[in-house]
Amino acid sequence: MAFNHYAKLQRIIALQDSGWYIARIDQPTSTLNFKGERVQYEYYYRLYTADGQAIKYGKFQKLDKLASVLRLPVEALPVREHPSESS
């Protein structure tokens, strides 16, 4: 069975206190897809705790994929503005 980062994000979110949120970071990033091909993105998303701390392993690119594993509509995800960060 292949590693699924979005399933890991689901487990991470389940351990968070209420108030966690997602921020869109407008910086380019890249990742390997399941075929081993490098895919470029103009932005990424990151999970944050209620007090604004970045959550380890909380970087991802597909908001709709996270919504799907959480069984929520994309509109229900707590996306907020957050200052850009590097990485």
DRENTORKOL-3810 file (N, C-alpha, C; in nm, 4 decimals):
REM DRENTORKOL-3810
@n.u->0.0841; n.v->-0.1180; n.w->0.0000; ca.u->0.0000; ca.v->0.0000; ca.w->0.0000; c.u->0.0890; c.v->0.1248; c.w->0.0000
@n.u->0.0606; n.v->0.2182; n.w->-0.0861; ca.u->0.1409; ca.v->0.3398; ca.w->-0.0986; c.u->0.1125; c.v->0.4357; c.w->0.0171
@n.u->0.2139; n.v->0.5135; n.w->0.0509; ca.u->0.2003; ca.v->0.6156; ca.w->0.1540; c.u->0.1009; c.v->0.7213; c.w->0.1062
@n.u->0.0093; n.v->0.7617; n.w->0.1917; ca.u->-0.0883; ca.v->0.8645; ca.w->0.1563; c.u->-0.0747; c.v->0.9805; c.w->0.2542
@n.u->-0.0160; n.v->1.0897; n.w->0.2047; ca.u->0.0076; ca.v->1.2068; ca.w->0.2892; c.u->-0.1238; c.v->1.2649; c.w->0.3418
@n.u->-0.2289; n.v->1.2601; n.w->0.2627; ca.u->-0.3559; ca.v->1.3183; ca.w->0.3055; c.u->-0.4200; c.v->1.2376; c.w->0.4182
@n.u->-0.3991; n.v->1.1075; n.w->0.4209; ca.u->-0.4459; ca.v->1.0263; ca.w->0.5336; c.u->-0.3681; c.v->1.0634; c.w->0.6602
@n.u->-0.2392; n.v->1.0918; n.w->0.6438; ca.u->-0.1587; ca.v->1.1354; ca.w->0.7581; c.u->-0.2088; c.v->1.2704; c.w->0.8090
@n.u->-0.2416; n.v->1.3621; n.w->0.7173; ca.u->-0.2960; ca.v->1.4915; ca.w->0.7583; c.u->-0.4260; c.v->1.4739; c.w->0.8356
@n.u->-0.5080; n.v->1.3800; n.w->0.7926; ca.u->-0.6340; ca.v->1.3522; ca.w->0.8625; c.u->-0.6064; c.v->1.3102; c.w->1.0072
@n.u->-0.5073; n.v->1.2236; n.w->1.0275; ca.u->-0.4721; ca.v->1.1795; ca.w->1.1631; c.u->-0.4164; c.v->1.2949; c.w->1.2458
@n.u->-0.3351; n.v->1.3801; n.w->1.1831; ca.u->-0.2788; ca.v->1.4962; ca.w->1.2529; c.u->-0.3902; c.v->1.5900; c.w->1.2977
@n.u->-0.4843; n.v->1.6178; n.w->1.2085; ca.u->-0.5954; ca.v->1.7082; ca.w->1.2405; c.u->-0.6807; c.v->1.6516; c.w->1.3538
@n.u->-0.7001; n.v->1.5209; n.w->1.3553; ca.u->-0.7808; ca.v->1.4572; ca.w->1.4605; c.u->-0.7204; c.v->1.4791; c.w->1.5991
@n.u->-0.5907; n.v->1.5008; n.w->1.6054; ca.u->-0.5231; ca.v->1.5220; ca.w->1.7339; c.u->-0.5185; c.v->1.6680; c.w->1.7773
@n.u->-0.5613; n.v->1.7587; n.w->1.6890; ca.u->-0.5548; ca.v->1.9016; ca.w->1.7185; c.u->-0.6726; c.v->1.9490; c.w->1.8027
@n.u->-0.6450; n.v->2.0484; n.w->1.8859; ca.u->-0.7526; ca.v->2.1166; ca.w->1.9576; c.u->-0.8338; c.v->2.1967; c.w->1.8567
@n.u->-0.9543; n.v->2.2342; n.w->1.8925; ca.u->-1.0350; ca.v->2.3152; ca.w->1.8015; c.u->-0.9640; c.v->2.4473; c.w->1.7753
@n.u->-0.9894; n.v->2.5041; n.w->1.6607; ca.u->-0.9276; ca.v->2.6297; ca.w->1.6240; c.u->-0.8128; c.v->2.6155; c.w->1.5261
@n.u->-0.7720; n.v->2.4925; n.w->1.4923; ca.u->-0.6685; ca.v->2.4741; ca.w->1.3910; c.u->-0.7185; c.v->2.5349; c.w->1.2607
@n.u->-0.6251; n.v->2.5701; n.w->1.1743; ca.u->-0.6654; ca.v->2.6287; ca.w->1.0467; c.u->-0.5641; c.v->2.5984; c.w->0.9373
@n.u->-0.6008; n.v->2.6356; n.w->0.8162; ca.u->-0.5196; ca.v->2.6158; ca.w->0.6966; c.u->-0.4869; c.v->2.7531; c.w->0.6394
@n.u->-0.3629; n.v->2.7706; n.w->0.5976; ca.u->-0.3236; ca.v->2.8952; ca.w->0.5308; c.u->-0.2690; c.v->2.8632; c.w->0.3930
@n.u->-0.3039; n.v->2.9469; n.w->0.2965; ca.u->-0.2463; ca.v->2.9351; ca.w->0.1632; c.u->-0.1191; c.v->3.0193; c.w->0.1625
@n.u->-0.0094; n.v->2.9582; n.w->0.1221; ca.u->0.1200; ca.v->3.0246; ca.w->0.1156; c.u->0.1531; c.v->3.0469; c.w->-0.0318
@n.u->0.1603; n.v->3.1714; n.w->-0.0737; ca.u->0.1837; ca.v->3.2043; ca.w->-0.2146; c.u->0.3317; c.v->3.2024; c.w->-0.2484
@n.u->0.3900; n.v->3.0830; n.w->-0.2415; ca.u->0.5287; ca.v->3.0602; ca.w->-0.2800; c.u->0.5331; c.v->2.9306; c.w->-0.3599
@n.u->0.6163; n.v->2.9258; n.w->-0.4645; ca.u->0.6252; ca.v->2.8037; ca.w->-0.5454; c.u->0.6761; c.v->2.6851; c.w->-0.4643
@n.u->0.6299; n.v->2.5676; n.w->-0.5004; ca.u->0.6737; ca.v->2.4440; ca.w->-0.4369; c.u->0.6623; c.v->2.3324; c.w->-0.5396
@n.u->0.7197; n.v->2.2191; n.w->-0.5084; ca.u->0.7077; ca.v->2.1031; ca.w->-0.5966; c.u->0.6978; c.v->1.9776; c.w->-0.5118
@n.u->0.6473; n.v->1.8726; n.w->-0.5725; ca.u->0.6325; ca.v->1.7450; ca.w->-0.5044; c.u->0.6404; c.v->1.6337; c.w->-0.6073
@n.u->0.6627; n.v->1.5123; n.w->-0.5606; ca.u->0.6598; ca.v->1.3970; ca.w->-0.6493; c.u->0.5202; c.v->1.3380; c.w->-0.6468
@n.u->0.4668; n.v->1.3063; n.w->-0.7638; ca.u->0.3362; ca.v->1.2408; ca.w->-0.7671; c.u->0.3546; c.v->1.0897; c.w->-0.7536
@n.u->0.2460; n.v->1.0150; n.w->-0.7580; ca.u->0.2537; ca.v->0.8708; ca.w->-0.7358; c.u->0.3316; c.v->0.7984; c.w->-0.8454
@n.u->0.3523; n.v->0.8637; n.w->-0.9601; ca.u->0.4319; ca.v->0.8055; ca.w->-1.0690; c.u->0.5794; c.v->0.8409; c.w->-1.0568
@n.u->0.6143; n.v->0.9175; n.w->-0.9544; ca.u->0.7522; ca.v->0.9598; ca.w->-0.9363; c.u->0.7899; c.v->1.0814; c.w->-1.0189
@n.u->0.6918; n.v->1.1488; n.w->-1.0761; ca.u->0.7163; ca.v->1.2680; ca.w->-1.1566; c.u->0.7095; c.v->1.3923; c.w->-1.0682
@n.u->0.7981; n.v->1.4871; n.w->-1.0921; ca.u->0.7972; ca.v->1.6114; ca.w->-1.0157; c.u->0.6883; c.v->1.7042; c.w->-1.0716
@n.u->0.6013; n.v->1.7529; n.w->-0.9825; ca.u->0.4918; ca.v->1.8425; ca.w->-1.0199; c.u->0.5158; c.v->1.9761; c.w->-0.9507
@n.u->0.5043; n.v->2.0853; n.w->-1.0253; ca.u->0.5252; ca.v->2.2200; ca.w->-0.9725; c.u->0.3913; c.v->2.2850; c.w->-0.9381
@n.u->0.3893; n.v->2.3612; n.w->-0.8314; ca.u->0.2722; ca.v->2.4384; ca.w->-0.7896; c.u->0.3165; c.v->2.5814; c.w->-0.7607
@n.u->0.2300; n.v->2.6773; n.w->-0.7859; ca.u->0.2602; ca.v->2.8178; ca.w->-0.7596; c.u->0.2376; c.v->2.8553; c.w->-0.6130
@n.u->0.1709; n.v->2.7695; n.w->-0.5388; ca.u->0.1406; ca.v->2.7946; ca.w->-0.3980; c.u->0.1226; c.v->2.6605; c.w->-0.3289
@n.u->0.1128; n.v->2.6656; n.w->-0.1975; ca.u->0.0829; ca.v->2.5457; ca.w->-0.1196; c.u->0.0004; c.v->2.5861; c.w->0.0017
@n.u->-0.0473; n.v->2.4867; n.w->0.0737; ca.u->-0.1237; ca.v->2.5085; ca.w->0.1959; c.u->-0.0470; c.v->2.4512; c.w->0.3133
@n.u->-0.0702; n.v->2.5073; n.w->0.4318; ca.u->-0.0074; ca.v->2.4563; ca.w->0.5530; c.u->-0.1083; c.v->2.4587; c.w->0.6658
@n.u->-0.1017; n.v->2.3549; n.w->0.7494; ca.u->-0.1855; ca.v->2.3458; ca.w->0.8691; c.u->-0.1187; c.v->2.4215; c.w->0.9833
@n.u->-0.2021; n.v->2.4898; n.w->1.0614; ca.u->-0.1552; ca.v->2.5644; ca.w->1.1789; c.u->-0.2406; c.v->2.5295; c.w->1.2995
@n.u->-0.1778; n.v->2.5353; n.w->1.4166; ca.u->-0.2514; ca.v->2.5172; ca.w->1.5414; c.u->-0.3342; c.v->2.6422; c.w->1.5670
@n.u->-0.4232; n.v->2.6345; n.w->1.6636; ca.u->-0.5083; ca.v->2.7484; ca.w->1.6977; c.u->-0.4270; c.v->2.8708; c.w->1.7376
@n.u->-0.3075; n.v->2.8497; n.w->1.7941; ca.u->-0.2241; ca.v->2.9639; ca.w->1.8342; c.u->-0.1246; c.v->3.0071; c.w->1.7267
@n.u->-0.1435; n.v->2.9589; n.w->1.6034; ca.u->-0.0640; ca.v->3.0072; ca.w->1.4906; c.u->0.0687; c.v->2.9384; c.w->1.4663
@n.u->0.0913; n.v->2.8242; n.w->1.5293; ca.u->0.2153; ca.v->2.7501; ca.w->1.5080; c.u->0.1986; c.v->2.6522; c.w->1.3914
@n.u->0.2971; n.v->2.6500; n.w->1.3004; ca.u->0.2930; ca.v->2.5551; ca.w->1.1888; c.u->0.2970; c.v->2.4123; c.w->1.2433
@n.u->0.2135; n.v->2.3259; n.w->1.1894; ca.u->0.2066; ca.v->2.1864; ca.w->1.2318; c.u->0.3045; c.v->2.1044; c.w->1.1484
@n.u->0.3900; n.v->2.0281; n.w->1.2146; ca.u->0.4880; ca.v->1.9434; ca.w->1.1476; c.u->0.4178; c.v->1.8504; c.w->1.0497
@n.u->0.4718; n.v->1.8364; n.w->0.9310; ca.u->0.4178; ca.v->1.7548; ca.w->0.8211; c.u->0.2865; c.v->1.8106; c.w->0.7666
@n.u->0.2534; n.v->1.9344; n.w->0.7979; ca.u->0.1250; ca.v->1.9916; ca.w->0.7578; c.u->0.1253; c.v->2.0660; c.w->0.6258
@n.u->0.2284; n.v->2.0481; n.w->0.5451; ca.u->0.2350; ca.v->2.1154; ca.w->0.4142; c.u->0.1704; c.v->2.0255; c.w->0.3086
@n.u->0.0845; n.v->2.0852; n.w->0.2255; ca.u->0.0191; ca.v->2.0080; ca.w->0.1192; c.u->-0.0218; c.v->2.1004; c.w->0.0056
@n.u->-0.0621; n.v->2.0421; n.w->-0.1082; ca.u->-0.0940; ca.v->2.1213; ca.w->-0.2256; c.u->-0.2409; c.v->2.1185; c.w->-0.2670
@n.u->-0.3136; n.v->2.0158; n.w->-0.2323; ca.u->-0.4488; ca.v->1.9991; ca.w->-0.2861; c.u->-0.5555; c.v->2.0107; c.w->-0.1776
@n.u->-0.6177; n.v->2.1264; n.w->-0.1733; ca.u->-0.7216; ca.v->2.1528; ca.w->-0.0743; c.u->-0.8404; c.v->2.0589; c.w->-0.0929
@n.u->-0.8777; n.v->2.0326; n.w->-0.2164; ca.u->-0.9913; ca.v->1.9446; ca.w->-0.2430; c.u->-0.9637; c.v->1.8009; c.w->-0.1992
@n.u->-0.8405; n.v->1.7569; n.w->-0.2084; ca.u->-0.8045; ca.v->1.6218; ca.w->-0.1649; c.u->-0.8147; c.v->1.6115; c.w->-0.0119
@n.u->-0.7700; n.v->1.7151; n.w->0.0587; ca.u->-0.7832; ca.v->1.7149; ca.w->0.2048; c.u->-0.9302; c.v->1.7142; c.w->0.2436
@n.u->-1.0100; n.v->1.7962; n.w->0.1785; ca.u->-1.1540; ca.v->1.7997; ca.w->0.2068; c.u->-1.2161; c.v->1.6614; c.w->0.1867
@n.u->-1.1737; n.v->1.5928; n.w->0.0833; ca.u->-1.2269; ca.v->1.4604; ca.w->0.0538; c.u->-1.1958; c.v->1.3601; c.w->0.1658
@n.u->-1.0705; n.v->1.3557; n.w->0.2132; ca.u->-1.0382; ca.v->1.2612; ca.w->0.3208; c.u->-1.1042; c.v->1.2988; c.w->0.4523
@n.u->-1.1307; n.v->1.4279; n.w->0.4713; ca.u->-1.2002; ca.v->1.4721; ca.w->0.5931; c.u->-1.3518; c.v->1.4601; c.w->0.5799
@n.u->-1.3973; n.v->1.4246; n.w->0.4601; ca.u->-1.5403; ca.v->1.4132; ca.w->0.4284; c.u->-1.6150; c.v->1.5436; c.w->0.4566
@n.u->-1.5552; n.v->1.6532; n.w->0.4061; ca.u->-1.6128; ca.v->1.7866; ca.w->0.4207; c.u->-1.6145; c.v->1.8547; c.w->0.2847
@n.u->-1.7067; n.v->1.9481; n.w->0.2637; ca.u->-1.6966; ca.v->2.0299; ca.w->0.1424; c.u->-1.5777; c.v->2.1252; c.w->0.1580
@n.u->-1.5148; n.v->2.1591; n.w->0.0479; ca.u->-1.3995; ca.v->2.2496; ca.w->0.0513; c.u->-1.4335; c.v->2.3783; c.w->0.1255
@n.u->-1.5561; n.v->2.4277; n.w->0.1059; ca.u->-1.5983; ca.v->2.5533; ca.w->0.1688; c.u->-1.6009; c.v->2.5453; c.w->0.3210
@n.u->-1.6084; n.v->2.4247; n.w->0.3768; ca.u->-1.6149; ca.v->2.4078; ca.w->0.5220; c.u->-1.4766; c.v->2.4066; c.w->0.5880
@n.u->-1.3701; n.v->2.3996; n.w->0.5071; ca.u->-1.2359; ca.v->2.3986; ca.w->0.5649; c.u->-1.2001; c.v->2.5375; c.w->0.6173
@n.u->-1.1321; n.v->2.5430; n.w->0.7317; ca.u->-1.0983; ca.v->2.6721; ca.w->0.7927; c.u->-0.9727; c.v->2.7347; c.w->0.7286
@n.u->-0.9892; n.v->2.7902; n.w->0.6095; ca.u->-0.8769; ca.v->2.8537; ca.w->0.5395; c.u->-0.8718; c.v->3.0001; c.w->0.5796
@n.u->-0.7538; n.v->3.0439; n.w->0.6236; ca.u->-0.7323; ca.v->3.1828; ca.w->0.6654; c.u->-0.6097; c.v->3.2377; c.w->0.5958
@n.u->-0.5990; n.v->3.3690; n.w->0.5972; ca.u->-0.4760; ca.v->3.4317; ca.w->0.5487; c.u->-0.3698; c.v->3.4193; c.w->0.6574
@n.u->-0.2474; n.v->3.4026; n.w->0.6141; ca.u->-0.1365; ca.v->3.3896; ca.w->0.7068; c.u->-0.0121; c.v->3.4447; c.w->0.6376
@n.u->0.0772; n.v->3.5081; n.w->0.7095; ca.u->0.1993; ca.v->3.5591; ca.w->0.6454; c.u->0.2747; c.v->3.4458; c.w->0.5740
@n.u->0.3376; n.v->3.4781; n.w->0.4618; ca.u->0.4140; ca.v->3.3788; ca.w->0.3869; c.u->0.5308; c.v->3.3291; c.w->0.4694
@n.u->0.5717; n.v->3.2068; n.w->0.4386; ca.u->0.6877; ca.v->3.1494; ca.w->0.5047; c.u->0.7753; c.v->3.0852; c.w->0.3989
@n.u->0.8961; n.v->3.0612; n.w->0.4311; ca.u->0.9843; ca.v->2.9954; ca.w->0.3344; c.u->0.9791; c.v->2.8452; c.w->0.3555
@n.u->1.0136; n.v->2.7706; n.w->0.2507; ca.u->1.0242; ca.v->2.6240; ca.w->0.2431; c.u->0.9239; c.v->2.5674; c.w->0.1529
END
